[in-house]
Amino acid sequence: MMGKAVFLDRDGTINEDAGYICSMEQFQILPGAIEALKMLQADHALFIVTNQSGVGRNFFSEQQLISFNQEVERLLLGHGVHIQKTYYCPHLKEDGCGCHKPSPFFLHRAAKDYDIDLSRSAVIGDHPHDIELAHNVGARSVYVLTGHGSKHRDELAVEPDFIAGDLHEGALWIAGKKAA
């Protein structure tokens, strides 16, 4: 039987969105995020899928981003949270690449590489494109009001399956511990 996964946006969902971050000094985990990730990983493989146009804007190099992603994964692992893989799009939205969310490129890759059933999976994020991403692959969607969530809520073109105050509330909903 194919596995199920939760695909998480990073900035504004797991950690404070402090702009184009690429250093651990700027990385501040949101309250309740570790507990939420632990709850989710009990039944799901965890992936981070993030647009990181800071590379395309020359704020940091792709190698710096790769190193930073590895540090984030190590930090989370130190808290008992295993991220299977971090997928990132380094391009600007206007570049028209095939990997910028809401493109399902990385979710299809994860499904193939990790034997994931996307229809049994979920996407959690604080941008309308995260909800569109879930819709594009038939996954459940959780829109969090942290990060840019409250600011962009009126821009949702696709109705999320659940709107959560934060990642922890979204994890409770996915785990079936909170009614929609």
Secondary structure, 3 states (H helix, E strand, C coil): CCECEEEECCECCCECCCCCCCCHHHCCECCCHHHHHHHHHCCCEEEEEEECCCCCCCCCCHHHHHHHHHHHHHHHHHCCCCEEEEEEECCCHHHCCCCCCCCCHHHHHHHHHHCECHHHCEEEECCHHHHHHHHHHCCEEEEECCCCHHHHHHHCCCCCCEEECCHHHHHHHHCCCCCC
